[in-house]
Amino acid sequence: MDLSTLVPVERTVDVLHPKTKQPTGLKLTLAHESDPRVIEATRKVFDEAREKGDVDPDRGRKLTMAHVVGWEWTGEATFNGERPTFSPETLAAVCKVPPVAVAIFKAIGDDAGFYEG
């Protein structure tokens, strides 16, 4: 096998309702940890902590959010009655909803999901 062909791709995950396990209508686009966007966002989290000279209690969530590069709102899914445009600020707000954070965390822990074939 030619190892140079093992290139991760973006993946889309459905945020599921925690009780019914049915899709909520929010689909997240995630990038692999080797993606330059994730590396840059991760570096920013650590640089901010270094500048402040302390540990950010929200660091884990920020590092998890670094993998999210987009989203799609389908069906009747909304957040506070709206379908917000993707931005770091709206992502931070939406990721405070536990099932959203759990969906990201589970997906980034499944490395195989970022590869085709």
OpenMM code with the backbone's topology and positions (N, CA, C; nanometers):
from openmm import Vec3, app, unit

residues = "MET ASP LEU SER THR LEU VAL PRO VAL GLU ARG THR VAL ASP VAL LEU HIS PRO LYS THR LYS GLN PRO THR GLY LEU LYS LEU THR LEU ALA HIS GLU SER ASP PRO ARG VAL ILE GLU ALA THR ARG LYS VAL PHE ASP GLU ALA ARG GLU LYS GLY ASP VAL ASP PRO ASP ARG GLY ARG LYS LEU THR MET ALA HIS VAL VAL GLY TRP GLU TRP THR GLY GLU ALA THR PHE ASN GLY GLU ARG PRO THR PHE SER PRO GLU THR LEU ALA ALA VAL CYS LYS VAL PRO PRO VAL ALA VAL ALA ILE PHE LYS ALA ILE GLY ASP ASP ALA GLY PHE TYR GLU GLY".split()
positions = [
    Vec3(0.0843, -0.1183, 0.0000),
    Vec3(0.0000, 0.0000, 0.0000),
    Vec3(0.0882, 0.1237, 0.0000),
    Vec3(0.0495, 0.2193, -0.0821),
    Vec3(0.1209, 0.3457, -0.0888),
    Vec3(0.0687, 0.4352, 0.0231),
    Vec3(0.1500, 0.4552, 0.1262),
    Vec3(0.1070, 0.5329, 0.2423),
    Vec3(0.0749, 0.6784, 0.2086),
    Vec3(0.1300, 0.7280, 0.0988),
    Vec3(0.1022, 0.8667, 0.0608),
    Vec3(-0.0433, 0.8867, 0.0198),
    Vec3(-0.1156, 0.7770, -0.0032),
    Vec3(-0.2571, 0.7885, -0.0405),
    Vec3(-0.3488, 0.7984, 0.0813),
    Vec3(-0.2920, 0.7833, 0.2002),
    Vec3(-0.3729, 0.7909, 0.3221),
    Vec3(-0.3874, 0.9369, 0.3651),
    Vec3(-0.4833, 1.0028, 0.3033),
    Vec3(-0.5058, 1.1452, 0.3261),
    Vec3(-0.6449, 1.1623, 0.3869),
    Vec3(-0.6521, 1.2214, 0.5056),
    Vec3(-0.7834, 1.2391, 0.5680),
    Vec3(-0.8689, 1.3401, 0.4924),
    Vec3(-0.9996, 1.3208, 0.5024),
    Vec3(-1.0966, 1.4095, 0.4382),
    Vec3(-1.1909, 1.4652, 0.5449),
    Vec3(-1.2622, 1.5707, 0.5100),
    Vec3(-1.3654, 1.6216, 0.5999),
    Vec3(-1.4751, 1.5169, 0.6114),
    Vec3(-1.5431, 1.5190, 0.7235),
    Vec3(-1.6576, 1.4288, 0.7398),
    Vec3(-1.7746, 1.5064, 0.7967),
    Vec3(-1.8934, 1.4580, 0.7689),
    Vec3(-2.0150, 1.5198, 0.8198),
    Vec3(-2.0773, 1.4264, 0.9221),
    Vec3(-2.1152, 1.4825, 1.0352),
    Vec3(-2.1806, 1.4027, 1.1389),
    Vec3(-2.3128, 1.4676, 1.1763),
    Vec3(-2.4105, 1.3836, 1.2033),
    Vec3(-2.5399, 1.4296, 1.2504),
    Vec3(-2.5349, 1.4433, 1.4016),
    Vec3(-2.5894, 1.5513, 1.4518),
    Vec3(-2.6077, 1.5643, 1.5964),
    Vec3(-2.7359, 1.4888, 1.6286),
    Vec3(-2.7250, 1.3926, 1.7191),
    Vec3(-2.8387, 1.3078, 1.7526),
    Vec3(-2.9054, 1.3523, 1.8827),
    Vec3(-3.0360, 1.3296, 1.8899),
    Vec3(-3.1092, 1.3543, 2.0140),
    Vec3(-3.0619, 1.2492, 2.1144),
    Vec3(-3.0246, 1.2893, 2.2357),
    Vec3(-2.9670, 1.1934, 2.3303),
    Vec3(-3.0619, 1.0811, 2.3732),
    Vec3(-3.1891, 1.1057, 2.3738),
    Vec3(-3.2852, 1.0029, 2.4174),
    Vec3(-3.3280, 0.9127, 2.3021),
    Vec3(-3.3667, 0.9744, 2.1887),
    Vec3(-3.4223, 0.8965, 2.0772),
    Vec3(-3.3163, 0.8475, 1.9793),
    Vec3(-3.1990, 0.9082, 1.9848),
    Vec3(-3.0894, 0.8775, 1.8909),
    Vec3(-3.1241, 0.9124, 1.7471),
    Vec3(-3.2269, 0.9951, 1.7293),
    Vec3(-3.2660, 1.0406, 1.5965),
    Vec3(-3.1905, 1.1689, 1.5625),
    Vec3(-3.1615, 1.1931, 1.4339),
    Vec3(-3.0944, 1.3175, 1.3948),
    Vec3(-3.1777, 1.4393, 1.4339),
    Vec3(-3.1099, 1.5409, 1.4864),
    Vec3(-3.1782, 1.6644, 1.5266),
    Vec3(-3.1997, 1.7583, 1.4094),
    Vec3(-3.1242, 1.7387, 1.3026),
    Vec3(-3.1297, 1.8295, 1.1885),
    Vec3(-3.0047, 1.9146, 1.1758),
    Vec3(-2.9193, 1.9120, 1.2773),
    Vec3(-2.7922, 1.9843, 1.2676),
    Vec3(-2.6848, 1.8862, 1.2217),
    Vec3(-2.6204, 1.9209, 1.1113),
    Vec3(-2.5105, 1.8411, 1.0572),
    Vec3(-2.3832, 1.9230, 1.0681),
    Vec3(-2.2801, 1.8646, 1.1276),
    Vec3(-2.1526, 1.9331, 1.1472),
    Vec3(-2.0492, 1.8805, 1.0483),
    Vec3(-1.9715, 1.9705, 0.9915),
    Vec3(-1.8604, 1.9323, 0.9054),
    Vec3(-1.7340, 1.9422, 0.9893),
    Vec3(-1.6624, 1.8304, 0.9974),
    Vec3(-1.5436, 1.8221, 1.0819),
    Vec3(-1.4195, 1.7972, 0.9990),
    Vec3(-1.3091, 1.8546, 1.0426),
    Vec3(-1.1793, 1.8322, 0.9787),
    Vec3(-1.0925, 1.7481, 1.0719),
    Vec3(-1.0033, 1.6720, 1.0135),
    Vec3(-0.9096, 1.5860, 1.0864),
    Vec3(-0.8094, 1.6709, 1.1635),
    Vec3(-0.7537, 1.6137, 1.2675),
    Vec3(-0.6576, 1.6881, 1.3499),
    Vec3(-0.5340, 1.7330, 1.2732),
    Vec3(-0.5041, 1.6709, 1.1604),
    Vec3(-0.3883, 1.7107, 1.0800),
    Vec3(-0.4211, 1.8242, 0.9821),
    Vec3(-0.5468, 1.8633, 0.9743),
    Vec3(-0.5892, 1.9705, 0.8840),
    Vec3(-0.5283, 2.1025, 0.9315),
    Vec3(-0.4745, 2.1825, 0.8406),
    Vec3(-0.4140, 2.3104, 0.8802),
    Vec3(-0.5074, 2.4023, 0.9590),
    Vec3(-0.6370, 2.3983, 0.9303),
    Vec3(-0.7317, 2.4829, 1.0041),
    Vec3(-0.7416, 2.4390, 1.1505),
    Vec3(-0.7379, 2.3090, 1.1727),
    Vec3(-0.7445, 2.2566, 1.3093),
    Vec3(-0.6143, 2.2870, 1.3826),
    Vec3(-0.5021, 2.2684, 1.3138),
    Vec3(-0.3717, 2.2980, 1.3745),
    Vec3(-0.3646, 2.4444, 1.4160),
    Vec3(-0.4091, 2.5341, 1.3292),
    Vec3(-0.4052, 2.6778, 1.3593),
    Vec3(-0.4967, 2.7122, 1.4766),
    Vec3(-0.6179, 2.6582, 1.4763),
    Vec3(-0.7120, 2.6863, 1.5856),
    Vec3(-0.6597, 2.6306, 1.7182),
    Vec3(-0.5975, 2.5150, 1.7138),
    Vec3(-0.5395, 2.4545, 1.8342),
    Vec3(-0.4243, 2.5396, 1.8858),
    Vec3(-0.3400, 2.5833, 1.7949),
    Vec3(-0.2275, 2.6692, 1.8329),
    Vec3(-0.2781, 2.7975, 1.8998),
    Vec3(-0.3855, 2.8524, 1.8474),
    Vec3(-0.4416, 2.9753, 1.9031),
    Vec3(-0.4883, 2.9538, 2.0474),
    Vec3(-0.5519, 2.8395, 2.0743),
    Vec3(-0.5984, 2.8093, 2.2101),
    Vec3(-0.4803, 2.8045, 2.3064),
    Vec3(-0.3730, 2.7377, 2.2662),
    Vec3(-0.2560, 2.7265, 2.3535),
    Vec3(-0.1816, 2.8592, 2.3666),
    Vec3(-0.1754, 2.9362, 2.2577),
    Vec3(-0.1098, 3.0676, 2.2639),
    Vec3(-0.1830, 3.1613, 2.3591),
    Vec3(-0.3168, 3.1598, 2.3547),
    Vec3(-0.3949, 3.2444, 2.4451),
    Vec3(-0.3703, 3.2061, 2.5908),
    Vec3(-0.3629, 3.0770, 2.6174),
    Vec3(-0.3368, 3.0313, 2.7547),
    Vec3(-0.1975, 3.0735, 2.8001),
    Vec3(-0.1019, 3.0634, 2.7107),
    Vec3(0.0364, 3.1014, 2.7442),
    Vec3(0.0442, 3.2515, 2.7727),
    Vec3(-0.0250, 3.3325, 2.6926),
    Vec3(-0.0238, 3.4774, 2.7126),
    Vec3(-0.0876, 3.5171, 2.8458),
    Vec3(-0.1944, 3.4453, 2.8830),
    Vec3(-0.2625, 3.4755, 3.0085),
    Vec3(-0.1872, 3.4181, 3.1279),
    Vec3(-0.1031, 3.3198, 3.1023),
    Vec3(-0.0265, 3.2585, 3.2096),
    Vec3(-0.1084, 3.1709, 3.3018),
    Vec3(-0.2221, 3.1233, 3.2528),
    Vec3(-0.3031, 3.0348, 3.3357),
    Vec3(-0.3686, 2.9270, 3.2504),
    Vec3(-0.4402, 2.8401, 3.3159),
    Vec3(-0.5105, 2.7335, 3.2462),
    Vec3(-0.6549, 2.7769, 3.2229),
    Vec3(-0.6982, 2.7682, 3.0996),
    Vec3(-0.8350, 2.8038, 3.0632),
    Vec3(-0.9251, 2.6847, 3.0947),
    Vec3(-1.0209, 2.7007, 3.1845),
    Vec3(-1.1078, 2.5877, 3.2177),
    Vec3(-1.1945, 2.5422, 3.1003),
    Vec3(-1.2039, 2.6247, 2.9976),
    Vec3(-1.2842, 2.5928, 2.8798),
    Vec3(-1.1975, 2.5385, 2.7654),
    Vec3(-1.0704, 2.5102, 2.7946),
    Vec3(-0.9769, 2.4697, 2.6902),
    Vec3(-1.0210, 2.3434, 2.6167),
    Vec3(-1.0718, 2.2445, 2.6897),
    Vec3(-1.1144, 2.1202, 2.6252),
    Vec3(-1.2216, 2.1428, 2.5205),
    Vec3(-1.3200, 2.2249, 2.5555),
    Vec3(-1.4277, 2.2538, 2.4595),
    Vec3(-1.3740, 2.3294, 2.3392),
    Vec3(-1.2836, 2.4232, 2.3631),
    Vec3(-1.2255, 2.4997, 2.2520),
    Vec3(-1.1450, 2.4096, 2.1593),
    Vec3(-1.0711, 2.3160, 2.2160),
    Vec3(-0.9926, 2.2242, 2.1333),
    Vec3(-1.0832, 2.1313, 2.0533),
    Vec3(-1.1939, 2.0919, 2.1124),
    Vec3(-1.2911, 2.0095, 2.0405),
    Vec3(-1.3548, 2.0891, 1.9272),
    Vec3(-1.3922, 2.2144, 1.9560),
    Vec3(-1.4547, 2.3002, 1.8542),
    Vec3(-1.3608, 2.3283, 1.7373),
    Vec3(-1.2309, 2.3193, 1.7587),
    Vec3(-1.1341, 2.3493, 1.6528),
    Vec3(-1.1539, 2.2605, 1.5308),
    Vec3(-1.2164, 2.1458, 1.5488),
    Vec3(-1.2372, 2.0515, 1.4386),
    Vec3(-1.3583, 2.0870, 1.3519),
    Vec3(-1.4459, 2.1729, 1.4017),
    Vec3(-1.5691, 2.2054, 1.3290),
    Vec3(-1.5393, 2.3164, 1.2283),
    Vec3(-1.5621, 2.2866, 1.1006),
    Vec3(-1.5319, 2.3834, 0.9944),
    Vec3(-1.6575, 2.4307, 0.9204),
    Vec3(-1.7723, 2.3806, 0.9631),
    Vec3(-1.8968, 2.4242, 0.9003),
    Vec3(-2.0144, 2.3456, 0.9556),
    Vec3(-2.1356, 2.3874, 0.9152),
    Vec3(-2.2551, 2.3146, 0.9555),
    Vec3(-2.3666, 2.3380, 0.8573),
    Vec3(-2.4678, 2.2535, 0.8689),
    Vec3(-2.5886, 2.2662, 0.7862),
    Vec3(-2.7081, 2.2419, 0.8775),
    Vec3(-2.8042, 2.3310, 0.8697),
    Vec3(-2.9274, 2.3177, 0.9476),
    Vec3(-3.0329, 2.2616, 0.8531),
    Vec3(-3.0904, 2.1467, 0.8884),
    Vec3(-3.1903, 2.0817, 0.8034),
    Vec3(-3.3183, 2.0603, 0.8824),
    Vec3(-3.4233, 2.0260, 0.8105),
    Vec3(-3.5507, 1.9988, 0.8765),
    Vec3(-3.5969, 2.1178, 0.9584),
    Vec3(-3.6385, 2.0911, 1.0810),
    Vec3(-3.6894, 2.1958, 1.1681),
    Vec3(-3.5860, 2.2410, 1.2710),
    Vec3(-3.4609, 2.2020, 1.2545),
    Vec3(-3.3567, 2.2352, 1.3515),
    Vec3(-3.3311, 2.3853, 1.3575),
    Vec3(-3.3255, 2.4363, 1.4806),
    Vec3(-3.2928, 2.5771, 1.5047),
    Vec3(-3.2135, 2.5865, 1.6345),
    Vec3(-3.1569, 2.7034, 1.6584),
    Vec3(-3.0908, 2.7341, 1.7846),
    Vec3(-3.1442, 2.8700, 1.8296),
    Vec3(-3.2123, 2.8704, 1.9422),
    Vec3(-3.2809, 2.9921, 1.9901),
    Vec3(-3.3763, 3.0466, 1.8837),
    Vec3(-3.4416, 2.9549, 1.8137),
    Vec3(-3.5411, 2.9938, 1.7147),
    Vec3(-3.4853, 3.0373, 1.5804),
    Vec3(-3.3532, 3.0284, 1.5620),
    Vec3(-3.2898, 3.0728, 1.4370),
    Vec3(-3.1979, 2.9641, 1.3819),
    Vec3(-3.1560, 2.9850, 1.2601),
    Vec3(-3.0536, 2.9021, 1.1971),
    Vec3(-2.9307, 2.9906, 1.1786),
    Vec3(-2.8463, 2.9951, 1.2799),
    Vec3(-2.7355, 3.0905, 1.2755),
    Vec3(-2.6335, 3.0594, 1.1666),
    Vec3(-2.5736, 3.1659, 1.1177),
    Vec3(-2.4631, 3.1543, 1.0235),
    Vec3(-2.3418, 3.1025, 1.0989),
    Vec3(-2.2632, 3.0199, 1.0338),
    Vec3(-2.1452, 2.9632, 1.0985),
    Vec3(-2.0401, 3.0713, 1.1226),
    Vec3(-1.9955, 3.0817, 1.2465),
    Vec3(-1.8873, 3.1721, 1.2852),
    Vec3(-1.8297, 3.1185, 1.4156),
    Vec3(-1.7103, 3.1612, 1.4537),
    Vec3(-1.6552, 3.1156, 1.5818),
    Vec3(-1.7465, 3.1469, 1.7005),
    Vec3(-1.8118, 3.2617, 1.6968),
    Vec3(-1.8995, 3.3009, 1.8071),
    Vec3(-2.0250, 3.2128, 1.8140),
    Vec3(-2.0879, 3.1905, 1.6998),
    Vec3(-2.2082, 3.1070, 1.7018),
    Vec3(-2.1722, 2.9616, 1.7296),
    Vec3(-2.0580, 2.9180, 1.6816),
    Vec3(-2.0124, 2.7821, 1.7113),
    Vec3(-1.9944, 2.7644, 1.8617),
    Vec3(-1.9318, 2.8608, 1.9274),
    Vec3(-1.9106, 2.8527, 2.0722),
    Vec3(-2.0437, 2.8424, 2.1463),
    Vec3(-2.1420, 2.9185, 2.1029),
    Vec3(-2.2730, 2.9145, 2.1685),
    Vec3(-2.3423, 2.7804, 2.1466),
    Vec3(-2.3432, 2.7333, 2.0223),
    Vec3(-2.4105, 2.6076, 1.9905),
    Vec3(-2.3404, 2.4895, 2.0584),
    Vec3(-2.2095, 2.4959, 2.0715),
    Vec3(-2.1342, 2.3856, 2.1332),
    Vec3(-2.1558, 2.3760, 2.2837),
    Vec3(-2.2233, 2.4717, 2.3422),
    Vec3(-2.2580, 2.4614, 2.4843),
    Vec3(-2.3751, 2.3669, 2.5059),
    Vec3(-2.4425, 2.3290, 2.3973),
    Vec3(-2.5498, 2.2297, 2.4046),
    Vec3(-2.4826, 2.0926, 2.4125),
    Vec3(-2.5003, 2.0188, 2.5224),
    Vec3(-2.4255, 1.8943, 2.5411),
    Vec3(-2.4287, 1.7955, 2.4246),
    Vec3(-2.5429, 1.7661, 2.3614),
    Vec3(-2.5394, 1.6697, 2.2514),
    Vec3(-2.4534, 1.7145, 2.1323),
    Vec3(-2.4384, 1.8455, 2.1141),
    Vec3(-2.3520, 1.8950, 2.0061),
    Vec3(-2.2072, 1.8646, 2.0402),
    Vec3(-2.1669, 1.8986, 2.1621),
    Vec3(-2.0294, 1.8723, 2.2042),
    Vec3(-1.9985, 1.7234, 2.2019),
    Vec3(-2.0934, 1.6420, 2.2450),
    Vec3(-2.0731, 1.4966, 2.2457),
    Vec3(-2.0553, 1.4436, 2.1039),
    Vec3(-2.1353, 1.4942, 2.0096),
    Vec3(-2.1237, 1.4488, 1.8698),
    Vec3(-1.9848, 1.4794, 1.8148),
    Vec3(-1.9339, 1.5977, 1.8449),
    Vec3(-1.8003, 1.6349, 1.7969),
    Vec3(-1.6954, 1.5459, 1.8617),
    Vec3(-1.7035, 1.5326, 1.9920),
    Vec3(-1.6050, 1.4552, 2.0667),
    Vec3(-1.5993, 1.3105, 2.0175),
    Vec3(-1.7154, 1.2480, 1.9981),
    Vec3(-1.7192, 1.1096, 1.9497),
    Vec3(-1.6608, 1.0988, 1.8092),
    Vec3(-1.6953, 1.1933, 1.7238),
    Vec3(-1.6500, 1.1871, 1.5844),
    Vec3(-1.4993, 1.2063, 1.5721),
    Vec3(-1.4428, 1.2990, 1.6479),
    Vec3(-1.2988, 1.3216, 1.6344),
    Vec3(-1.2193, 1.2076, 1.6978),
    Vec3(-1.2839, 1.1310, 1.7846),
    Vec3(-1.2190, 1.0138, 1.8431),
    Vec3(-1.2197, 0.8941, 1.7500),
    Vec3(-1.2961, 0.9023, 1.6421),
    Vec3(-1.3052, 0.7945, 1.5444),
    Vec3(-1.2213, 0.8322, 1.4224),
    Vec3(-1.0917, 0.8111, 1.4339),
    Vec3(-0.9995, 0.8518, 1.3282),
    Vec3(-1.0348, 0.7903, 1.1926),
    Vec3(-1.0801, 0.6655, 1.1923),
    Vec3(-1.1123, 0.5972, 1.0667),
    Vec3(-1.2211, 0.6695, 0.9884),
    Vec3(-1.3071, 0.7435, 1.0568),
    Vec3(-1.4147, 0.8146, 0.9898),
    Vec3(-1.3686, 0.9269, 0.9003),
    Vec3(-1.2414, 0.9651, 0.9109),
    Vec3(-1.1854, 1.0727, 0.8285),
    Vec3(-1.1156, 1.0203, 0.7027),
    Vec3(-1.1269, 0.8900, 0.6788),
    Vec3(-1.0595, 0.8304, 0.5627),
    Vec3(-1.1605, 0.7600, 0.4726),
    Vec3(-1.1355, 0.7686, 0.3428),
    Vec3(-1.2222, 0.7016, 0.2459),
    Vec3(-1.1688, 0.5619, 0.2192),
    Vec3(-1.2544, 0.4789, 0.1675),
    Vec3(-1.2093, 0.3462, 0.1262),
    Vec3(-1.2327, 0.2375, 0.2237),
] * unit.nanometer
topology = app.Topology()
chain = topology.addChain("A")
for resn in residues:
    res = topology.addResidue(resn, chain)
    for name in ("N", "CA", "C"):
        topology.addAtom(name, app.Element.getBySymbol(name[0]), res)
